[in-house]
């Protein structure tokens, strides 16, 4: 199953292909190998990595996303399997022709589910006194969220989760770098799901920055951000202060978190396929309703499906 994150974090590594595996080398020493069919995301956080075009092509053919990161694990570029879907042109036309009211209704659903998941995150992180306040904001979200309830909820949410002194800063270190790392994994997995279903990630519902090639991915993966936040909060509670091999190992499990979909219990990485597929159907029918998985958890707030 495509649910593994392969990160190359050490400098001067060389990647090559061998009988269906990616082989990692340092100089003449072979450090290990990973089956191509298991990899959902190749995360290149080291600056000195050498790989062949054949490696990238083999990953793309299997629907894997390759992410090139800059400082603090901020994604700078991705290699995507664009136009791999049989009905790519039809789906692209539907994306281009989607009406403003249609996109506003879709965005309303996304914001509502994101805020609900933020409330769950607070619950799982034992911030019970702030849960009801966040849940009330859901009732105020209108089509297109013209009152920007998403931003208001985010302000209240971060204050409740991380404390008054926390500022979400993509360029920041510590907690922010941990969040960046987790978001990079989720964002890449969402891009993979979109491309698998013939969608163009640049054509968003709400995000429309001309410099952003992944607007639709940023729209749809919003509902998964609180899952990352919960993982990071737990890491901080356990004494973590930065991205290191131990915290990376924990965050690599993000794609295995259990969510509830129309097909039953699924991993996050699989649920993204249902989201993408439902968006394709919505575009085709003109009915602005998409499937947004419900995050599930036990008393610890996090359940994994191996």
KAZI-V533842 format. One record per backbone hydrogen bond with DSSP energy under -1.0 kcal/mol. CO is the residue of the C=O (numbers start at 1). NH is the residue of the N-H. Records with the same first field share a line. If there is no record, write none. Layout:
CO: NH / NH
This chain:
1: 3
4: 40 / 41
6: 43
8: 45 / 46
13: 50
14: 25
16: 23
20: 36
21: 18
22: 34
23: 16
24: 31 / 32
25: 14
26: 29
29: 26
32: 24
34: 22
35: 38
36: 39
38: 3 / 4
40: 65
41: 6
42: 67
43: 8
44: 69
48: 12 / 13
50: 15
52: 56
53: 57
54: 58
55: 59
56: 60
57: 61
59: 64
60: 63
65: 42
66: 79
67: 44
68: 76 / 77
70: 73
71: 74
74: 70
77: 68
79: 66
80: 82
85: 88
87: 91
88: 92
89: 93
90: 94
91: 95
92: 96
93: 97
99: 103
100: 104
101: 105
102: 106
103: 107
104: 108 / 144
105: 109
106: 110
107: 111
108: 112
109: 113
110: 114
111: 115
112: 116
113: 117
114: 118
115: 119
116: 120
117: 121
118: 122
119: 123
120: 124
121: 125
122: 127
123: 126
127: 130
128: 131
130: 134
131: 135
132: 136
137: 140
138: 141
142: 145
145: 148
148: 152
149: 153
150: 154
151: 155
152: 156
153: 157
154: 158
155: 159
156: 160
157: 161
158: 162
159: 163
163: 166
169: 172
173: 176
174: 178
175: 179
176: 180
177: 181
178: 182
179: 183
180: 184
181: 185
182: 186
183: 187
184: 188
185: 189
186: 190
187: 191
188: 192
189: 193
190: 194
191: 195
192: 196
193: 197
194: 199
195: 198
200: 203
201: 216
202: 204
209: 212
214: 218
215: 219
216: 220
217: 221
221: 224
222: 225
224: 228
225: 229
226: 230
227: 231
228: 232
229: 233
230: 234
231: 235
232: 236
233: 237
234: 238
235: 240
236: 239
244: 248
245: 249
246: 250
247: 251
248: 252
250: 253
251: 254
253: 256
254: 257
255: 269
256: 305
257: 268
258: 296
259: 266
260: 294
261: 264
264: 261
266: 259
267: 271
268: 272
270: 273 / 274
271: 275
272: 276
273: 277
274: 278
275: 279
276: 280
277: 281
278: 282
279: 283
280: 284
281: 285
282: 286
287: 289
294: 260
298: 301
303: 258
